[in-house]
Amino acid sequence: AVWFVSDVRKVNGANNEMLELGKIDPKKEVVVDEASISEPGGKIKESYSVDSTATIKLTKYGLNSLVYSSNSKTEMPAVFSEIYYPAGWNCYIDNKLVANFRANFALRGTIVPAGKHKIEWKFEPTTFYTASKLAMFGSWLLLLGGLFILVSFIVFGGIALLAGSVSNFIKENKKAGVFLKWLQIVVFVAIA
């Protein structure tokens, strides 16, 4: 569920927020801990004009995204019956990041401007994305390391096989020995 309210009671601290909850009509008012207001532009007035024709509804539900549509003649706070989780959920109005706040101790809220709008809550935890990038980097290092070992084995294993064959040829053919011995030395110097 989601609804618009007209009045905001600002408090300091979760204890005061809990105490104020028993004193409000949650259909018309919301309690906000000022410390929970996110940037950018996290300013909230205490009173808003009421638009009795205002509508807001959920239009798309996903695991990492919730999309709402709203229409109002005035700017109004909206309360979303979703658990407030500041370490991941961001609010966008018409694809622009906007401030959000903890509403009534456990729910999410934001200020919705007048007019028709698309409001989208996206789950974008920075820790998940950072860990994903580090895992990808580690995977690339592992892949490149394995590739290096494979190429080294093929190249140096082939040279060692060639050197072993030359060495056996020298042992079996005494006449070609001096020439091939110098060739063997050149090959070993080249790889070193």
N, C-alpha and C positions, 0 to 999 in steps of 0.2 A: 504494500500500500504506500501511497505518497499523498501528501496534502500540503496546502499553503496555510501559513499562519500569519497573523498581523502583528503580534507583539513578541519581543525578545527580552528575556530576563538574563542579563549578563552577571556572572558570578566569577569568583576566583577560587579555584580548587574543586576537586571532585566531591569532597564532603559537602561543600555549600551547594553544589549542583544537586546532590541527592536530597538535601533538605528542602530545596526549592520545588522539587518535583511534586510534592504533596500539596503545594499551594497554587498550582496552575490548572487551567483547563487546557489539556494538550491538543484539543481541536483548534484552539485559537492562539495559544502561546507556546513558546519553546524556551527551554533553559539552556544557556550556552556558557561553558567554561571559556573565558577569554583566552586562556593559554592554548586551547585547541584550534583556534582560528588559523588556518594555513594561509600562506602567501600564494600567489600574488594578490595584492589589494585586499587584504583581509579585514575590511572595516564593515561593521554591522551596526545599523541604527537600532534603537530600542522600540520604535513604532513605525509601522508601514500602513499605507492606505489600503483599505479593504476593497477588493474587486469581487463582488459576489458572482460574477459570470466567469471567473478564472477557472481554467481546467488544466490538469496535469495528469498524465497517465503513462503507464509502462507500455512500450510498443515492441520491445525486443528483449528477451531474457537469454543470456548466455552465461557460461561459467566465469569468464573473465571480462564480461562487458554487459552493462544494463543500459538500455536506451529508453528515454522518456520523451514525450512531446508535451509542450506547454503552450498556453495562450492566456495572456492576461493584459489588462489595460495599465497595470501599475507594477513596479518592482516589488517583489514579495519573497520572503523566506520560504523555502520548501523543506519539508521533513520527509526523509525516505526511510521506510521501515527495513533498513538493512543495517547490519552491524558496522559500527564505525571502526575502521582499521587504518590508521594514518600511514603505516609503513608499506602501503601498496595501492590503495584505492585513490585514484585521481578523478576529479570532476572536470568535464569539458562542456561548455555551452557553445553550440555552433562551431565545434572543433577548436575552441580556444580554452586553454587551461584557466580555471577560475578557482578562487578561494573556496574552501569548504570548512566545515566545523563539526564538532561532536554535538549532537542535538539530544537533549533529555538523557544525558549520561551514556547512552549506548547506541544511539542511532546516528545517521548521517544527515547533514544539512548543507544547503548552499543558498545563496541569494540569486533569484532568477529575475532578470530584467523584464521590463514590459515588452509585450509583443509575442510573436510565435517563435518558439525555439526548440532546438533538438538538444537535449541534455543527455550526456553519456558519462557513465561511471566506468572507468577502465581499471582493471587490476594490473598494475605495472610495478611489481616489487623490485627495487634496485638491487637488492642482494641476489635475487634469482638471476637477473641479467648479468651482473658482475661475475657470479659463479659460472654461468654458461660461457661467457667469454674466456674465462680462465681455463675451463675444461676444453674448449675448442683449441686454445693455444697449446695446451698440454698434448692434445691429440695430434696436432700438427708436428710438434717436436718429436713425439714418439714415432710418427710415420716417417719423418725425415731421417731420424736416427736409424730406423730399420732399413730404409732405402740406402743410406750411406754404408751400413754394414753389408748389405747384399751386394752393392756395387764393388765395395772393397774386396769382398770374398771372390767375386768373379774376376776382377782385374788382377789382384795379387795372387789369387789361386792359379790363374792361367799363366802368369809369369813364373811362378814357382814350378808349375808343371813343365813349362818350356825349359827352364833352367835345369830341371832334373833330367829331361830328355837329352839336352846338350851334354850334360855331365856324363850320362851313360854312353852317348855317341863317342865322346872323347876317350873314355876308357876302352871302348871296343876298337877304335881306329887310331892307332898310334901316330900315323902320318899326318892326319888332320888335327891332331891334338893341339899343337901350338897355336894355330889360327883360331880354332874354336875356343881355346882357353881365353884368348884375348877378347873374343866376342862375348863370352860369358861375363868377363870383368866389365865390359862396356854396358851390358844389360843391367847388371847389378848396380853400377854407378848411376845409371839413368833412373832407376826406381828410387834410389836413395835421394 
